[in-house]
Amino acid sequence: MHTANSNESVFTWAAPPLKFGLGALDEIHSEVLAIEAKSCLIITDPGVRNTGTPDRIHERLVANGVKTEIFDGVAVEPTDDSINEAVAWAREQDWDCFIAVGGGSAIDTAKAVNLLTTHPGELLDFVTPPIGSGKAPWLPLKPLIAVPTTAGTGSESTTICVIDFLGLHLKAGVSHAKLRPTLAVVDPLTTLTMPAEVTAASGMDVLSHALESYTSVKFDAKPAPEDPTKRPAFCGSNPISDVWCEQALRLVGKYLRRAVMNGRDLEARYQMALASTSAGTGFGNAGTHLPHANAYPIAGAVKNYQANGYPQMPMVPHGQAVSSTASAVFRWTYPSDPARHLRAAELLSGRTFTATDGADALAHVLTELMTDIGMPAGLRSFGYHEDHLDELVAGTMKQTRQLAVVPRPVSEDALRSIFKESL
């Protein structure tokens, strides 16, 4: 029996069933027929709709007698407004299942639509405290098939849905096991149309997922929960997630540059899709920590930055936001487990490092990769300066889900120096 002071001794691990491979897209109708769904709503964004992928799925479903419609109003980096619009649209009919086609934006929107069409209430009722009420879903959700078209977010594997709350100038998340998709269908062919900038940003998101999970606090170095049925979704690094994270790091180090330089390189696209799936499987359980916690206020408070390859609107793409403080973060977390940080640098670079290389090894490997694939250099690129540090620190301190698995105690002073180093 656990006492109030005892450490956790159990970790949890889960992932949705997966279909992975070239042509997997064309098997989706079989999966919908297998669950005997009579109606299906496909949720996507205008850019992905233009690739023809959602319509291909739609045609096959209709040809097999499934009443199907497409909602293509998903916003890139979804906001509470864009999600509420999708929910209102979906509530006009009763759907047997949902299919999300796109990047994390489409999959996260579909998770929110699934939650809010099966439960009364609004987004903030379910968002993690202190931003929201943290209410847990108590009713069954509908089947959700997630079809990622970027090798990046890993949202097809996770229990998490992230929303940009416009009025709060902050991103926050809903996290519960019931949000996890029922099936992930990963077809690397759908990623061939991704622009280089999107490939780079989504690839850095994969890398950040793997690195953060791999270096998160060990599951048995956390306090045990009072109620074992309410363990947090992010349980900390554990032996199963570690295996997936190591595979993702190795694949990103070997193939991300190739995928950015030549989008038609099918081997690179295949391996990056595999890396994304691996990293999603890892972080969906171990959890992301400080780069992601930092990314939410970075993306939420941006005023004028416009990213190449993305819709023309003020926005920091998620992969750019998480990678912008990564070098500084991993230099700071290095003392928590030097051997693990050096191992991560070796997996990413194929080179050997020793304790003499110290905290700079992983930071240097990251900076080198980001330079090669043309990532923005520092927070100043997004319009941030010294006078924004307090706002960024305050926003990060609200991200309790991520802060719970940071491998060092987080203080406002530590965050301020990380943001300052990242300018």
ABEGO torsion letter per residue (X at the ends): XBBAABBBABBBBBBBBBBBEBGAAAAAAAAAAAAGBABBBBBBBAAAAAAGAAAAAAAAAAAAGBBBBBBAABBBGBBAAAAAAAAAAAAABBBABBBBBEBAAAAAAAAAAAAAAABBEBAAAABBOAABAGBBBABBBBBBBBBBABBBAGAAABABBBBBBAAAGBBBBBBBAAABBABBBBBAAAAAABBAAAAAAAAAAAAAAAAAAAABBBAAABBBBABAAABBABAEBBAAAAAAAAAAAAAAAAAAAAAAABAABAAAAAAAAAAAAAAAAAAAAAEBBAAAAAAAAAAAABAABBBBGBBBBBBBBAAAAAAAAAAAAAAAAAAABAAAAAAAAAAAAGBBBBAAAEAAAAAAAAAAAAAAAGBBBEAAAAGBBAAAAAAAAAAAAABAAAAAABABBBBAAAAAAAAAAAX
